[in-house]
């Protein structure tokens, strides 16, 4: 699925519906160049009261990756 990027803002996401009750973002953020833009776009796809579940590697400061960090967020 293509999504808009700074160099190609005309790229469009075609989703089968306009809002979702739950989104799982598992091991994705380390591939995203514009995390703030990604999260802004994601927040527009979640229904009010919906959930976002994030899971990603955590860097402990010395370059080593440790166990997954997981978060669940509700959207207003």
N, CA, C and O atoms as a Maestro MAE file, in Angstrom:
{
 s_m_m2io_version
 :::
 2.0.0
}

f_m_ct {
 s_m_title
 :::
 protein
 m_atom[304] {
  # First column is atom index #
  i_m_mmod_type
  r_m_x_coord
  r_m_y_coord
  r_m_z_coord
  i_m_residue_number
  s_m_chain_name
  s_m_pdb_residue_name
  s_m_pdb_atom_name
  i_m_atomic_number
  :::
  1 25 0.844 -1.162 0.000 1 A "UNK " " N  " 7
  2 3 0.000 0.000 0.000 1 A "UNK " " CA " 6
  3 2 0.897 1.235 0.000 1 A "UNK " " C  " 6
  4 15 1.737 1.389 0.886 1 A "UNK " " O  " 8
  5 25 0.731 2.090 -0.960 2 A "UNK " " N  " 7
  6 3 1.537 3.305 -1.025 2 A "UNK " " CA " 6
  7 2 0.923 4.370 -0.129 2 A "UNK " " C  " 6
  8 15 -0.296 4.465 0.010 2 A "UNK " " O  " 8
  9 25 1.798 5.169 0.475 3 A "UNK " " N  " 7
  10 3 1.331 6.283 1.288 3 A "UNK " " CA " 6
  11 2 2.089 7.536 0.865 3 A "UNK " " C  " 6
  12 15 3.187 7.440 0.318 3 A "UNK " " O  " 8
  13 25 1.510 8.713 1.115 4 A "UNK " " N  " 7
  14 3 2.186 9.954 0.730 4 A "UNK " " CA " 6
  15 2 3.527 10.109 1.445 4 A "UNK " " C  " 6
  16 15 3.648 9.777 2.624 4 A "UNK " " O  " 8
  17 25 4.519 10.607 0.740 5 A "UNK " " N  " 7
  18 3 5.811 10.932 1.324 5 A "UNK " " CA " 6
  19 2 6.176 12.335 0.887 5 A "UNK " " C  " 6
  20 15 5.597 12.853 -0.067 5 A "UNK " " O  " 8
  21 25 7.127 12.961 1.568 6 A "UNK " " N  " 7
  22 3 7.483 14.349 1.263 6 A "UNK " " CA " 6
  23 2 7.837 14.545 -0.203 6 A "UNK " " C  " 6
  24 15 7.436 15.545 -0.799 6 A "UNK " " O  " 8
  25 25 8.574 13.621 -0.796 7 A "UNK " " N  " 7
  26 3 8.975 13.758 -2.189 7 A "UNK " " CA " 6
  27 2 7.875 13.441 -3.184 7 A "UNK " " C  " 6
  28 15 7.951 13.851 -4.342 7 A "UNK " " O  " 8
  29 25 6.842 12.708 -2.746 8 A "UNK " " N  " 7
  30 3 5.744 12.316 -3.621 8 A "UNK " " CA " 6
  31 2 4.403 12.441 -2.892 8 A "UNK " " C  " 6
  32 15 3.761 11.433 -2.597 8 A "UNK " " O  " 8
  33 25 3.973 13.689 -2.598 9 A "UNK " " N  " 7
  34 3 2.731 13.860 -1.842 9 A "UNK " " CA " 6
  35 2 1.486 13.417 -2.600 9 A "UNK " " C  " 6
  36 15 0.420 13.263 -2.004 9 A "UNK " " O  " 8
  37 25 1.614 13.210 -3.910 10 A "UNK " " N  " 7
  38 3 0.453 12.785 -4.690 10 A "UNK " " CA " 6
  39 2 0.117 11.310 -4.493 10 A "UNK " " C  " 6
  40 15 -0.963 10.864 -4.880 10 A "UNK " " O  " 8
  41 25 1.034 10.550 -3.892 11 A "UNK " " N  " 7
  42 3 0.739 9.144 -3.603 11 A "UNK " " CA " 6
  43 2 -0.416 9.089 -2.614 11 A "UNK " " C  " 6
  44 15 -0.418 9.817 -1.621 11 A "UNK " " O  " 8
  45 25 -1.383 8.245 -2.872 12 A "UNK " " N  " 7
  46 3 -2.612 8.223 -2.080 12 A "UNK " " CA " 6
  47 2 -2.860 6.833 -1.521 12 A "UNK " " C  " 6
  48 15 -2.637 5.826 -2.193 12 A "UNK " " O  " 8
  49 25 -3.325 6.796 -0.284 13 A "UNK " " N  " 7
  50 3 -3.736 5.544 0.338 13 A "UNK " " CA " 6
  51 2 -5.190 5.278 -0.056 13 A "UNK " " C  " 6
  52 15 -6.044 6.149 0.112 13 A "UNK " " O  " 8
  53 25 -5.468 4.123 -0.560 14 A "UNK " " N  " 7
  54 3 -6.840 3.717 -0.874 14 A "UNK " " CA " 6
  55 2 -7.251 2.639 0.121 14 A "UNK " " C  " 6
  56 15 -6.862 1.478 -0.006 14 A "UNK " " O  " 8
  57 25 -8.028 3.034 1.097 15 A "UNK " " N  " 7
  58 3 -8.461 2.102 2.138 15 A "UNK " " CA " 6
  59 2 -9.896 1.660 1.880 15 A "UNK " " C  " 6
  60 15 -10.669 2.405 1.277 15 A "UNK " " O  " 8
  61 25 -10.262 0.470 2.324 16 A "UNK " " N  " 7
  62 3 -11.618 -0.017 2.096 16 A "UNK " " CA " 6
  63 2 -12.671 0.650 2.980 16 A "UNK " " C  " 6
  64 15 -13.867 0.450 2.767 16 A "UNK " " O  " 8
  65 25 -12.249 1.428 3.956 17 A "UNK " " N  " 7
  66 3 -13.180 2.179 4.804 17 A "UNK " " CA " 6
  67 2 -12.476 3.419 5.321 17 A "UNK " " C  " 6
  68 15 -11.252 3.515 5.229 17 A "UNK " " O  " 8
  69 25 -13.226 4.372 5.866 18 A "UNK " " N  " 7
  70 3 -12.624 5.649 6.254 18 A "UNK " " CA " 6
  71 2 -12.056 5.661 7.667 18 A "UNK " " C  " 6
  72 15 -11.120 6.412 7.943 18 A "UNK " " O  " 8
  73 25 -12.601 4.843 8.570 19 A "UNK " " N  " 7
  74 3 -12.093 4.810 9.936 19 A "UNK " " CA " 6
  75 2 -12.082 3.383 10.465 19 A "UNK " " C  " 6
  76 15 -12.840 2.522 10.019 19 A "UNK " " O  " 8
  77 25 -11.195 3.163 11.430 20 A "UNK " " N  " 7
  78 3 -10.983 1.836 12.007 20 A "UNK " " CA " 6
  79 2 -11.106 1.919 13.522 20 A "UNK " " C  " 6
  80 15 -10.786 2.947 14.120 20 A "UNK " " O  " 8
  81 25 -11.568 0.843 14.141 21 A "UNK " " N  " 7
  82 3 -11.687 0.785 15.597 21 A "UNK " " CA " 6
  83 2 -10.355 0.445 16.259 21 A "UNK " " C  " 6
  84 15 -10.096 0.869 17.386 21 A "UNK " " O  " 8
  85 25 -9.510 -0.317 15.567 22 A "UNK " " N  " 7
  86 3 -8.220 -0.745 16.108 22 A "UNK " " CA " 6
  87 2 -7.189 -0.733 14.983 22 A "UNK " " C  " 6
  88 15 -7.468 -1.162 13.864 22 A "UNK " " O  " 8
  89 25 -6.003 -0.240 15.296 23 A "UNK " " N  " 7
  90 3 -4.872 -0.334 14.364 23 A "UNK " " CA " 6
  91 2 -3.693 -0.921 15.115 23 A "UNK " " C  " 6
  92 15 -3.396 -0.505 16.235 23 A "UNK " " O  " 8
  93 25 -3.021 -1.887 14.503 24 A "UNK " " N  " 7
  94 3 -1.822 -2.490 15.090 24 A "UNK " " CA " 6
  95 2 -0.629 -2.048 14.257 24 A "UNK " " C  " 6
  96 15 -0.568 -2.306 13.055 24 A "UNK " " O  " 8
  97 25 0.314 -1.383 14.904 25 A "UNK " " N  " 7
  98 3 1.532 -0.905 14.248 25 A "UNK " " CA " 6
  99 2 2.681 -1.699 14.866 25 A "UNK " " C  " 6
  100 15 3.250 -1.300 15.882 25 A "UNK " " O  " 8
  101 25 3.010 -2.820 14.244 26 A "UNK " " N  " 7
  102 3 3.959 -3.772 14.813 26 A "UNK " " CA " 6
  103 2 5.236 -3.748 13.977 26 A "UNK " " C  " 6
  104 15 5.225 -4.094 12.796 26 A "UNK " " O  " 8
  105 25 6.323 -3.340 14.598 27 A "UNK " " N  " 7
  106 3 7.639 -3.307 13.951 27 A "UNK " " CA " 6
  107 2 7.627 -2.497 12.654 27 A "UNK " " C  " 6
  108 15 8.188 -2.924 11.645 27 A "UNK " " O  " 8
  109 25 6.987 -1.334 12.685 28 A "UNK " " N  " 7
  110 3 6.844 -0.482 11.512 28 A "UNK " " CA " 6
  111 2 7.616 0.826 11.657 28 A "UNK " " C  " 6
  112 15 8.254 1.272 10.703 28 A "UNK " " O  " 8
  113 25 7.568 1.440 12.821 29 A "UNK " " N  " 7
  114 3 8.077 2.808 12.977 29 A "UNK " " CA " 6
  115 2 9.549 2.963 12.620 29 A "UNK " " C  " 6
  116 15 9.953 4.037 12.174 29 A "UNK " " O  " 8
  117 25 10.357 1.937 12.799 30 A "UNK " " N  " 7
  118 3 11.766 2.069 12.448 30 A "UNK " " CA " 6
  119 2 11.975 2.119 10.934 30 A "UNK " " C  " 6
  120 15 13.086 2.394 10.480 30 A "UNK " " O  " 8
  121 25 10.932 1.860 10.144 31 A "UNK " " N  " 7
  122 3 10.992 1.972 8.689 31 A "UNK " " CA " 6
  123 2 10.436 3.303 8.182 31 A "UNK " " C  " 6
  124 15 10.556 3.603 6.994 31 A "UNK " " O  " 8
  125 25 9.837 4.100 9.054 32 A "UNK " " N  " 7
  126 3 9.147 5.326 8.665 32 A "UNK " " CA " 6
  127 2 10.097 6.511 8.764 32 A "UNK " " C  " 6
  128 15 10.709 6.736 9.809 32 A "UNK " " O  " 8
  129 25 10.224 7.278 7.666 33 A "UNK " " N  " 7
  130 3 11.088 8.462 7.665 33 A "UNK " " CA " 6
  131 2 10.453 9.636 8.409 33 A "UNK " " C  " 6
  132 15 11.155 10.385 9.089 33 A "UNK " " O  " 8
  133 25 9.145 9.803 8.290 34 A "UNK " " N  " 7
  134 3 8.435 10.921 8.905 34 A "UNK " " CA " 6
  135 2 7.454 10.367 9.938 34 A "UNK " " C  " 6
  136 15 6.266 10.220 9.654 34 A "UNK " " O  " 8
  137 25 7.958 10.061 11.142 35 A "UNK " " N  " 7
  138 3 7.129 9.433 12.180 35 A "UNK " " CA " 6
  139 2 5.992 10.361 12.597 35 A "UNK " " C  " 6
  140 15 4.866 9.904 12.797 35 A "UNK " " O  " 8
  141 25 6.268 11.653 12.730 36 A "UNK " " N  " 7
  142 3 5.212 12.590 13.127 36 A "UNK " " CA " 6
  143 2 4.089 12.608 12.082 36 A "UNK " " C  " 6
  144 15 2.911 12.580 12.437 36 A "UNK " " O  " 8
  145 25 4.450 12.652 10.813 37 A "UNK " " N  " 7
  146 3 3.449 12.627 9.748 37 A "UNK " " CA " 6
  147 2 2.683 11.314 9.725 37 A "UNK " " C  " 6
  148 15 1.473 11.298 9.501 37 A "UNK " " O  " 8
  149 25 3.391 10.210 9.957 38 A "UNK " " N  " 7
  150 3 2.754 8.893 10.016 38 A "UNK " " CA " 6
  151 2 1.725 8.848 11.138 38 A "UNK " " C  " 6
  152 15 0.598 8.394 10.935 38 A "UNK " " O  " 8
  153 25 2.113 9.320 12.324 39 A "UNK " " N  " 7
  154 3 1.207 9.279 13.471 39 A "UNK " " CA " 6
  155 2 0.020 10.218 13.272 39 A "UNK " " C  " 6
  156 15 -1.097 9.902 13.683 39 A "UNK " " O  " 8
  157 25 0.256 11.367 12.646 40 A "UNK " " N  " 7
  158 3 -0.850 12.288 12.354 40 A "UNK " " CA " 6
  159 2 -1.839 11.630 11.410 40 A "UNK " " C  " 6
  160 15 -3.049 11.683 11.635 40 A "UNK " " O  " 8
  161 25 -1.327 11.005 10.348 41 A "UNK " " N  " 7
  162 3 -2.206 10.305 9.424 41 A "UNK " " CA " 6
  163 2 -2.935 9.154 10.079 41 A "UNK " " C  " 6
  164 15 -4.118 8.935 9.819 41 A "UNK " " O  " 8
  165 25 -2.244 8.420 10.924 42 A "UNK " " N  " 7
  166 3 -2.850 7.292 11.626 42 A "UNK " " CA " 6
  167 2 -3.981 7.764 12.534 42 A "UNK " " C  " 6
  168 15 -5.034 7.128 12.597 42 A "UNK " " O  " 8
  169 25 -3.771 8.865 13.230 43 A "UNK " " N  " 7
  170 3 -4.805 9.356 14.152 43 A "UNK " " CA " 6
  171 2 -6.082 9.731 13.409 43 A "UNK " " C  " 6
  172 15 -7.172 9.657 13.977 43 A "UNK " " O  " 8
  173 25 -5.959 10.134 12.138 44 A "UNK " " N  " 7
  174 3 -7.135 10.451 11.348 44 A "UNK " " CA " 6
  175 2 -7.888 9.223 10.857 44 A "UNK " " C  " 6
  176 15 -9.016 9.340 10.379 44 A "UNK " " O  " 8
  177 25 -7.283 8.057 10.969 45 A "UNK " " N  " 7
  178 3 -7.921 6.820 10.511 45 A "UNK " " CA " 6
  179 2 -8.602 6.039 11.624 45 A "UNK " " C  " 6
  180 15 -9.300 5.059 11.363 45 A "UNK " " O  " 8
  181 25 -8.400 6.474 12.877 46 A "UNK " " N  " 7
  182 3 -8.943 5.746 14.026 46 A "UNK " " CA " 6
  183 2 -10.260 6.391 14.467 46 A "UNK " " C  " 6
  184 15 -10.346 7.607 14.633 46 A "UNK " " O  " 8
  185 25 -11.274 5.557 14.653 47 A "UNK " " N  " 7
  186 3 -12.570 6.033 15.127 47 A "UNK " " CA " 6
  187 2 -12.428 6.634 16.519 47 A "UNK " " C  " 6
  188 15 -11.553 6.218 17.279 47 A "UNK " " O  " 8
  189 25 -13.281 7.616 16.875 48 A "UNK " " N  " 7
  190 3 -13.265 8.123 18.251 48 A "UNK " " CA " 6
  191 2 -13.450 6.969 19.233 48 A "UNK " " C  " 6
  192 15 -14.363 6.157 19.079 48 A "UNK " " O  " 8
  193 25 -12.590 6.900 20.232 49 A "UNK " " N  " 7
  194 3 -12.616 5.814 21.201 49 A "UNK " " CA " 6
  195 2 -11.885 4.567 20.729 49 A "UNK " " C  " 6
  196 15 -11.826 3.568 21.446 49 A "UNK " " O  " 8
  197 25 -11.323 4.624 19.513 50 A "UNK " " N  " 7
  198 3 -10.595 3.483 18.971 50 A "UNK " " CA " 6
  199 2 -9.224 3.339 19.601 50 A "UNK " " C  " 6
  200 15 -8.791 4.188 20.380 50 A "UNK " " O  " 8
  201 25 -8.551 2.261 19.257 51 A "UNK " " N  " 7
  202 3 -7.260 1.927 19.858 51 A "UNK " " CA " 6
  203 2 -6.159 1.852 18.808 51 A "UNK " " C  " 6
  204 15 -6.386 1.436 17.671 51 A "UNK " " O  " 8
  205 25 -4.963 2.265 19.215 52 A "UNK " " N  " 7
  206 3 -3.751 2.036 18.435 52 A "UNK " " CA " 6
  207 2 -2.817 1.214 19.313 52 A "UNK " " C  " 6
  208 15 -2.526 1.594 20.447 52 A "UNK " " O  " 8
  209 25 -2.355 0.104 18.793 53 A "UNK " " N  " 7
  210 3 -1.412 -0.753 19.506 53 A "UNK " " CA " 6
  211 2 -0.079 -0.630 18.785 53 A "UNK " " C  " 6
  212 15 0.023 -0.948 17.600 53 A "UNK " " O  " 8
  213 25 0.947 -0.167 19.503 54 A "UNK " " N  " 7
  214 3 2.282 0.019 18.942 54 A "UNK " " CA " 6
  215 2 3.242 -0.963 19.585 54 A "UNK " " C  " 6
  216 15 3.200 -1.185 20.795 54 A "UNK " " O  " 8
  217 25 4.102 -1.544 18.777 55 A "UNK " " N  " 7
  218 3 5.142 -2.416 19.297 55 A "UNK " " CA " 6
  219 2 6.389 -2.178 18.464 55 A "UNK " " C  " 6
  220 15 6.344 -2.230 17.234 55 A "UNK " " O  " 8
  221 25 7.504 -1.918 19.135 56 A "UNK " " N  " 7
  222 3 8.728 -1.527 18.437 56 A "UNK " " CA " 6
  223 2 9.938 -1.865 19.292 56 A "UNK " " C  " 6
  224 15 9.829 -2.022 20.508 56 A "UNK " " O  " 8
  225 25 11.094 -1.976 18.645 57 A "UNK " " N  " 7
  226 3 12.340 -2.138 19.377 57 A "UNK " " CA " 6
  227 2 12.624 -0.892 20.208 57 A "UNK " " C  " 6
  228 15 12.214 0.208 19.838 57 A "UNK " " O  " 8
  229 25 13.314 -1.057 21.315 58 A "UNK " " N  " 7
  230 3 13.741 0.057 22.143 58 A "UNK " " CA " 6
  231 2 15.266 0.096 22.165 58 A "UNK " " C  " 6
  232 15 15.909 -0.914 22.451 58 A "UNK " " O  " 8
  233 25 15.840 1.245 21.868 59 A "UNK " " N  " 7
  234 3 17.291 1.430 21.904 59 A "UNK " " CA " 6
  235 2 17.672 1.874 23.307 59 A "UNK " " C  " 6
  236 15 17.119 2.850 23.815 59 A "UNK " " O  " 8
  237 25 18.615 1.169 23.948 60 A "UNK " " N  " 7
  238 3 18.978 1.491 25.326 60 A "UNK " " CA " 6
  239 2 20.148 2.466 25.412 60 A "UNK " " C  " 6
  240 15 20.666 2.717 26.500 60 A "UNK " " O  " 8
  241 25 20.568 3.017 24.271 61 A "UNK " " N  " 7
  242 3 21.584 4.062 24.302 61 A "UNK " " CA " 6
  243 2 22.958 3.630 23.836 61 A "UNK " " C  " 6
  244 15 23.766 4.471 23.442 61 A "UNK " " O  " 8
  245 25 23.240 2.354 23.872 62 A "UNK " " N  " 7
  246 3 24.568 1.910 23.440 62 A "UNK " " CA " 6
  247 2 24.507 1.217 22.080 62 A "UNK " " C  " 6
  248 15 25.452 0.539 21.677 62 A "UNK " " O  " 8
  249 25 23.376 1.394 21.370 63 A "UNK " " N  " 7
  250 3 23.237 0.813 20.056 63 A "UNK " " CA " 6
  251 2 22.639 -0.581 20.049 63 A "UNK " " C  " 6
  252 15 22.307 -1.110 18.988 63 A "UNK " " O  " 8
  253 25 22.500 -1.179 21.216 64 A "UNK " " N  " 7
  254 3 21.901 -2.511 21.278 64 A "UNK " " CA " 6
  255 2 20.386 -2.388 21.311 64 A "UNK " " C  " 6
  256 15 19.833 -1.448 21.882 64 A "UNK " " O  " 8
  257 25 19.744 -3.337 20.700 65 A "UNK " " N  " 7
  258 3 18.293 -3.366 20.752 65 A "UNK " " CA " 6
  259 2 17.878 -4.383 21.805 65 A "UNK " " C  " 6
  260 15 18.467 -5.458 21.923 65 A "UNK " " O  " 8
  261 25 16.870 -4.027 22.553 66 A "UNK " " N  " 7
  262 3 16.382 -4.908 23.611 66 A "UNK " " CA " 6
  263 2 14.988 -5.400 23.247 66 A "UNK " " C  " 6
  264 15 14.531 -5.209 22.120 66 A "UNK " " O  " 8
  265 25 14.334 -6.012 24.172 67 A "UNK " " N  " 7
  266 3 12.993 -6.549 23.947 67 A "UNK " " CA " 6
  267 2 12.049 -5.479 23.414 67 A "UNK " " C  " 6
  268 15 12.323 -4.281 23.483 67 A "UNK " " O  " 8
  269 25 10.946 -5.947 22.889 68 A "UNK " " N  " 7
  270 3 9.948 -5.045 22.333 68 A "UNK " " CA " 6
  271 2 9.360 -4.150 23.403 68 A "UNK " " C  " 6
  272 15 9.176 -4.559 24.550 68 A "UNK " " O  " 8
  273 25 9.069 -2.928 23.010 69 A "UNK " " N  " 7
  274 3 8.255 -2.035 23.824 69 A "UNK " " CA " 6
  275 2 6.893 -1.986 23.178 69 A "UNK " " C  " 6
  276 15 6.794 -1.804 21.964 69 A "UNK " " O  " 8
  277 25 5.845 -2.142 23.954 70 A "UNK " " N  " 7
  278 3 4.494 -2.137 23.413 70 A "UNK " " CA " 6
  279 2 3.647 -1.125 24.152 70 A "UNK " " C  " 6
  280 15 3.765 -0.968 25.368 70 A "UNK " " O  " 8
  281 25 2.790 -0.435 23.411 71 A "UNK " " N  " 7
  282 3 1.924 0.599 23.967 71 A "UNK " " CA " 6
  283 2 0.545 0.433 23.367 71 A "UNK " " C  " 6
  284 15 0.408 0.010 22.219 71 A "UNK " " O  " 8
  285 25 -0.463 0.760 24.128 72 A "UNK " " N  " 7
  286 3 -1.824 0.843 23.627 72 A "UNK " " CA " 6
  287 2 -2.334 2.241 23.910 72 A "UNK " " C  " 6
  288 15 -2.216 2.723 25.036 72 A "UNK " " O  " 8
  289 25 -2.892 2.897 22.921 73 A "UNK " " N  " 7
  290 3 -3.382 4.267 23.050 73 A "UNK " " CA " 6
  291 2 -4.833 4.316 22.609 73 A "UNK " " C  " 6
  292 15 -5.220 3.627 21.665 73 A "UNK " " O  " 8
  293 25 -5.639 5.124 23.285 74 A "UNK " " N  " 7
  294 3 -6.990 5.371 22.801 74 A "UNK " " CA " 6
  295 2 -7.011 6.713 22.099 74 A "UNK " " C  " 6
  296 15 -6.241 7.611 22.439 74 A "UNK " " O  " 8
  297 25 -7.884 6.851 21.128 75 A "UNK " " N  " 7
  298 3 -7.979 8.080 20.345 75 A "UNK " " CA " 6
  299 2 -9.296 8.767 20.653 75 A "UNK " " C  " 6
  300 15 -10.339 8.121 20.753 75 A "UNK " " O  " 8
  301 25 -9.239 10.071 20.803 76 A "UNK " " N  " 7
  302 3 -10.459 10.858 21.035 76 A "UNK " " CA " 6
  303 2 -11.044 11.335 19.730 76 A "UNK " " C  " 6
  304 15 -12.072 12.013 19.725 76 A "UNK " " O  " 8
  :::
 }
 m_bond[303] {
  # First column is bond index #
  i_m_from
  i_m_to
  i_m_order
  :::
  1 1 2 1
  2 2 3 1
  3 3 4 2
  4 3 5 1
  5 5 6 1
  6 6 7 1
  7 7 8 2
  8 7 9 1
  9 9 10 1
  10 10 11 1
  11 11 12 2
  12 11 13 1
  13 13 14 1
  14 14 15 1
  15 15 16 2
  16 15 17 1
  17 17 18 1
  18 18 19 1
  19 19 20 2
  20 19 21 1
  21 21 22 1
  22 22 23 1
  23 23 24 2
  24 23 25 1
  25 25 26 1
  26 26 27 1
  27 27 28 2
  28 27 29 1
  29 29 30 1
  30 30 31 1
  31 31 32 2
  32 31 33 1
  33 33 34 1
  34 34 35 1
  35 35 36 2
  36 35 37 1
  37 37 38 1
  38 38 39 1
  39 39 40 2
  40 39 41 1
  41 41 42 1
  42 42 43 1
  43 43 44 2
  44 43 45 1
  45 45 46 1
  46 46 47 1
  47 47 48 2
  48 47 49 1
  49 49 50 1
  50 50 51 1
  51 51 52 2
  52 51 53 1
  53 53 54 1
  54 54 55 1
  55 55 56 2
  56 55 57 1
  57 57 58 1
  58 58 59 1
  59 59 60 2
  60 59 61 1
  61 61 62 1
  62 62 63 1
  63 63 64 2
  64 63 65 1
  65 65 66 1
  66 66 67 1
  67 67 68 2
  68 67 69 1
  69 69 70 1
  70 70 71 1
  71 71 72 2
  72 71 73 1
  73 73 74 1
  74 74 75 1
  75 75 76 2
  76 75 77 1
  77 77 78 1
  78 78 79 1
  79 79 80 2
  80 79 81 1
  81 81 82 1
  82 82 83 1
  83 83 84 2
  84 83 85 1
  85 85 86 1
  86 86 87 1
  87 87 88 2
  88 87 89 1
  89 89 90 1
  90 90 91 1
  91 91 92 2
  92 91 93 1
  93 93 94 1
  94 94 95 1
  95 95 96 2
  96 95 97 1
  97 97 98 1
  98 98 99 1
  99 99 100 2
  100 99 101 1
  101 101 102 1
  102 102 103 1
  103 103 104 2
  104 103 105 1
  105 105 106 1
  106 106 107 1
  107 107 108 2
  108 107 109 1
  109 109 110 1
  110 110 111 1
  111 111 112 2
  112 111 113 1
  113 113 114 1
  114 114 115 1
  115 115 116 2
  116 115 117 1
  117 117 118 1
  118 118 119 1
  119 119 120 2
  120 119 121 1
  121 121 122 1
  122 122 123 1
  123 123 124 2
  124 123 125 1
  125 125 126 1
  126 126 127 1
  127 127 128 2
  128 127 129 1
  129 129 130 1
  130 130 131 1
  131 131 132 2
  132 131 133 1
  133 133 134 1
  134 134 135 1
  135 135 136 2
  136 135 137 1
  137 137 138 1
  138 138 139 1
  139 139 140 2
  140 139 141 1
  141 141 142 1
  142 142 143 1
  143 143 144 2
  144 143 145 1
  145 145 146 1
  146 146 147 1
  147 147 148 2
  148 147 149 1
  149 149 150 1
  150 150 151 1
  151 151 152 2
  152 151 153 1
  153 153 154 1
  154 154 155 1
  155 155 156 2
  156 155 157 1
  157 157 158 1
  158 158 159 1
  159 159 160 2
  160 159 161 1
  161 161 162 1
  162 162 163 1
  163 163 164 2
  164 163 165 1
  165 165 166 1
  166 166 167 1
  167 167 168 2
  168 167 169 1
  169 169 170 1
  170 170 171 1
  171 171 172 2
  172 171 173 1
  173 173 174 1
  174 174 175 1
  175 175 176 2
  176 175 177 1
  177 177 178 1
  178 178 179 1
  179 179 180 2
  180 179 181 1
  181 181 182 1
  182 182 183 1
  183 183 184 2
  184 183 185 1
  185 185 186 1
  186 186 187 1
  187 187 188 2
  188 187 189 1
  189 189 190 1
  190 190 191 1
  191 191 192 2
  192 191 193 1
  193 193 194 1
  194 194 195 1
  195 195 196 2
  196 195 197 1
  197 197 198 1
  198 198 199 1
  199 199 200 2
  200 199 201 1
  201 201 202 1
  202 202 203 1
  203 203 204 2
  204 203 205 1
  205 205 206 1
  206 206 207 1
  207 207 208 2
  208 207 209 1
  209 209 210 1
  210 210 211 1
  211 211 212 2
  212 211 213 1
  213 213 214 1
  214 214 215 1
  215 215 216 2
  216 215 217 1
  217 217 218 1
  218 218 219 1
  219 219 220 2
  220 219 221 1
  221 221 222 1
  222 222 223 1
  223 223 224 2
  224 223 225 1
  225 225 226 1
  226 226 227 1
  227 227 228 2
  228 227 229 1
  229 229 230 1
  230 230 231 1
  231 231 232 2
  232 231 233 1
  233 233 234 1
  234 234 235 1
  235 235 236 2
  236 235 237 1
  237 237 238 1
  238 238 239 1
  239 239 240 2
  240 239 241 1
  241 241 242 1
  242 242 243 1
  243 243 244 2
  244 243 245 1
  245 245 246 1
  246 246 247 1
  247 247 248 2
  248 247 249 1
  249 249 250 1
  250 250 251 1
  251 251 252 2
  252 251 253 1
  253 253 254 1
  254 254 255 1
  255 255 256 2
  256 255 257 1
  257 257 258 1
  258 258 259 1
  259 259 260 2
  260 259 261 1
  261 261 262 1
  262 262 263 1
  263 263 264 2
  264 263 265 1
  265 265 266 1
  266 266 267 1
  267 267 268 2
  268 267 269 1
  269 269 270 1
  270 270 271 1
  271 271 272 2
  272 271 273 1
  273 273 274 1
  274 274 275 1
  275 275 276 2
  276 275 277 1
  277 277 278 1
  278 278 279 1
  279 279 280 2
  280 279 281 1
  281 281 282 1
  282 282 283 1
  283 283 284 2
  284 283 285 1
  285 285 286 1
  286 286 287 1
  287 287 288 2
  288 287 289 1
  289 289 290 1
  290 290 291 1
  291 291 292 2
  292 291 293 1
  293 293 294 1
  294 294 295 1
  295 295 296 2
  296 295 297 1
  297 297 298 1
  298 298 299 1
  299 299 300 2
  300 299 301 1
  301 301 302 1
  302 302 303 1
  303 303 304 2
  :::
 }
}
